[in-house]
Amino acid sequence: MMETNSKGFLEGVKVKQRDSATQPPTNVSFELTEVKIQNQELLVKLQDTTDTLQELQGLLKELLTTSAPSAEPPARKSYADTVTSSKRPVTARSSRPGGKPTHFLASRLAEAGISYYYSAEPSEEQRATLEAGLHRLFDKARSGNNERSFSLVKALCREAHGTDTEHKTSGQKLVLSHWRNPNSPTSFPDSNQLINPYFTRYPKTLPKGVRLDPRTGDPVFNDIVASRLLAHLRPVLPMLRVEFSVTMAALFSQPGEYRKLVLEYNLKISPSTKKYLPFDTTSKADPAGSITPVDIARHYASNGISVEEVESVVEPWAREYAKSRQE
């Protein structure tokens, strides 16, 4: 059994599993389920390609039979000119229009008890039913012991990402806006009961820098803690996250550098009032300049991250994180 501290995410994540004898099952079942669903997706893509080729073949036959004989050789046309001059345009197959679901996904959704997923404009009641069904599916997918649900969510995400914006259904929009892996930032404290089983079950989803314990195969707890700190403390804007992450890794991969900056700049740390707020660019020493190591240190200190926590948790992970970014 695992025990979590209600004071916050960091304390909860750092608690060790007491019963080390009970280990999660291997990933064989998940891998098989994932391979099956990817094979089904591949068959759908092959069918789409076949349909497109048949359509082009019909178009070329139509052009050959309708073209009149001419004394002069016909001017050479580009493929684009040929298609645009045709009476029957080629249907785009790059993404499936809304309302025309992939058969195996539709059957899997029905099996999961999810209705109205491919409805273009569901009623308010239908949308509420759809959201409730998707959230049940998400809970099962995040549980760490339901390969079928997890593979279904991944397949739905792939389909939604591959569908043009104007063709996305309500269900696809909900999946893209609501589904988050545990390594995505959230506004609530993270539960150790959720994170550890999830990453143990699905090691391929491990964030950068998180190592596996060579003895047990489990994710290293301190690495997860440090990774989650980055997820909570980095900027909200994606365009600033790379700069923040690079500077963070450069700072914390140097042992003792955080301690040095805390002393040099007299940074105040209150571990009892941890906030885990995202980095605000207005807090930079130079609002118009780049994010500096001092900005990172001040941000971590203002969120209550102590020198001891950085040296025992963040610094070892940061060195692995910096290596993974270079690979």
N, C-alpha and C positions, 0 to 999 in steps of 0.2 A: 504494500500500500504506500501511497505517497502523501506527504503532508505539505500543505501550502500555508504561507503566512499571509493574512489578509491585509497587511500593511502596504503591499505593493508588488509590482511585477518583479523587481530585482530580487527581493527576498524570497518570493515564491519560486522563482526559477532556480535559485541556488540550492534549494533543499534537495538532498540526495534521496534516491530510492532506498528504502529500508530493506525491502525484500529483494535482494539481488539474485535469488534463485529463480524467480519468475522472469523469464526473458521473452520479449515479443517473438512471434514466429518469424521465419525467414521471409524473404521477398519473392520467393518462387511463385506463389499464387498470384501476387500482383503483376509480376512480369508476364506471366502467361495471359492474364486478362488483358493487359495492355497490348500485347502482341496481337491478340485476337481482334481487338477493336481497331487497331491500326491497319490490320489486313483488310477489315471491312471498309475502312475509309479509302484504302488504296483501290479496292474494287470499284467503289463509287467514282473515284477520279478517272479510272480507266474507262468506265462506262461513259462518263462525260466526254472524254477525249474521242472515244469511238463515235459518239453521236455527232460531235463537231466535224470529224473527218467525213462522215457520211453526208452531212449537210453541205460541206464544201464540194464533195463529189457530185452531188445533185446539182449544185450551182454551176459547176463547170460544164456538165452535160447540157444544162439549159442554155448556157451561153453559146455552146458549139452548135446546137440545133437551131437556135433562133438567129444566128448571125447570117446575113445575106452574102452571096459571092461577090467579090469585088475584083476589078481589073488590077488595082494596085494592092500591094500587100498591106494588111491592116497595121496601123501604128501600134507599137508595143505599149502596153499599159502596165502600170504597176499593180501590185496586188490590191492596194487600197482603192485605186481607181476602178478596178474590176468589181470589187465588192460594193462600192458606193453606186456604181451604175446599174447594179442588178435590181430587178424588180422585187426580189425576195432576199432581204438582208439576212446575214448569218446571225444566229442567236448567240449571245455571249454566254460562255460556260464557266467563266472564271470563278463565279460565285453563284450559289443557288438563290433564286428569288425567294422572298418570304412566302410562307404558305405552302412551299414544296419541300417538305423535310426529307432528309435521307431516311430510307425505310428502316434501317436497323436502329437509328437513333430514335425514331418515332416509337418503335416497339419497346425500346429500352425505357423511354420516358413513361409510356403507358404502364410498363411493368413496375416502375418506381412510383406510380400513382400521381404523376404530374400531368395536369390538364391545361389546355389553352396555350401551350408553349409556342406553337407556330401561328397563333392568331395575330393578325396585323393590328387590330384595334379591339382588344377585349373590353368587356364592360367593367365597371368598377368592382363588381362582385367576382367576376372571372379573374381579374387581375389579383385580387386578394387571395383567391384560391391558388393561383399560379405562384405567387410569392411564398405562400405557406409551404407549398410542395417543394419549391426550390430550396428553401431554408432547411427543410428536413433532409433533403439530399446533401446539402453542404455539411450539415452536422455529421451525417454518416461518413462523408468523404474525409472529414477532418479527424475522425475518431481514431484512425491509425489501424483499424482492423476490418475495413470494408473495402476490399480492392475493387469490387464491381462499381460501387458508387463513385470512388475516386477516379477510376478510368472513364466513367460516364461524364463526369464534370469536365475532365480534361478534353474529351472528345467534343463536348458542347462548346467549350472555349475555342477550340481549333476551328470548329464550324462557324462560330460567331465572328471570329477574327477574319475568316476568309469570305465573309459575306459583305457585299457593298453596303454602305451606310443607308442608302435609300431602300434597301431590301431587308434590312434587319427587322426581325419580328420582336414583339414585346419580350418574349422569353429570352432571346439572344441579348437584348439590351440589358435585361436584368442580370443575366449571368456575368456579363462584362463589368457591370457596375457594382455587383454585390460579392462575387467570389474573390476571396483573398487567401493566398497561402499564408501560413503562420509567419513566414519571413517578410511579410508586407507590414508597413507601419500601421498601427491602430491607435485609437485614442483611449483605450482602456488597458489596465494592467493585464499582462499576459499570464495565463495559467500554466504552471508547470505540468499539470495533468493533461493539458492539450499538447504543448510543444514537444515534450520529450517522446511520448509514444509516436507522434506524427513523424518526426525526423528519424527516429529509430526504424520505423516501418518503411519510410520512403527516403533513404539516404541520398538519392539523386537530387532531392530538393534542398539539400543542405546549403545554407548561405556561404558565401566566400569566407574562408578562414576558419570555419568550424571543422575540427578534426574528429576522427572516430577513435575511441579508446581501443587500442590493439588487443586488450584482454577480453573485453566484453562485446566490442563492435558497436557500443552505444555512442551517441554524440557526447563530446566533452561538455559538461554542464557550464563551466566557466566561459567556454567559447560561445555557447548559445547566449549567455548573459551579455557578453560584450557585443555580439552581433545584434541583439535586440536593442541594446543601448543606441547603437548607430541608427537602427531603424526608427527609433523614437526621436532622437536628437538631431538628425540631419534636416536640412531645409525641406520645406514643402514643395517648392518648385523643382521639377526634375532637372532643369538646366543648371541648377546650382549644386546638385547632389554630387556630381563627379568631382568638382573642385573641392567640396567639403570632405569627401571620402579620401581623396588623395592627400590632402593636408593632414587629416586625422591620422592616416596610416603613417605618414612621415613623422608626426609628433610622437605617437605612442609606440612606434617600433624602436624608439631610442630609450632604453631603460633609464628611468630617473628623470627624464626631461620634463614630465608633468610636475613632479615635485619641485624641480628647479624653478619653473615658471610660476607656480603657486607662491613660492617664497619670494621670488624676485618682484612680482607684481602685487603681492599681498592680496591674493584672491581669497574671498570669503567662501567657505564651504559649510553647508548645513545639511548633513546627511539625514537629519530627522525630518526635513521638509522637502523630500524629493518631489520633483514636478514632472520631469521628462517632457519638456516642451521642445518643439522643433526650433531649429536655429533661425533667428531673425536677422536679416542682413543689416538692419539699422543698428544692431549692437556691435558691428565691426568697429575697430579702432579708426579705420579709414573707410567711411561708407562708399567711397568711389573706387576703392582699391580691391585687391584680391583678399580672399580669406586667408588669414595667417595662423600659425600655430598658437599664437597668443589668443586669438579669437576663439579657437577651438578649446583651449585650456579654460578660458573665462566662461565659455558656455557650459562645459562639463561641470565646472565648479559651481556655477550658479544653479545648476540642477541637482546639487547635493552629492556629486560623485566624488568620494574621498580619494586621497592619494593612495591609501592602502588598497582600495578596490581597483584603482587603475593599475597599480603595480602587480597585483595578484591575478587580476581577471583580464583587463583590457590589453595590457602590453604583450603578453604571450600570444593572444589572439591576433593583435595588430600585426605582429611579425609574419604570421601565417597568411593574414589577409593581404599584406603587401606582396608576398610571394605569389599568391594566386592571381593577383592583378597583372603580374608580369608574365605569367604563363600563356 
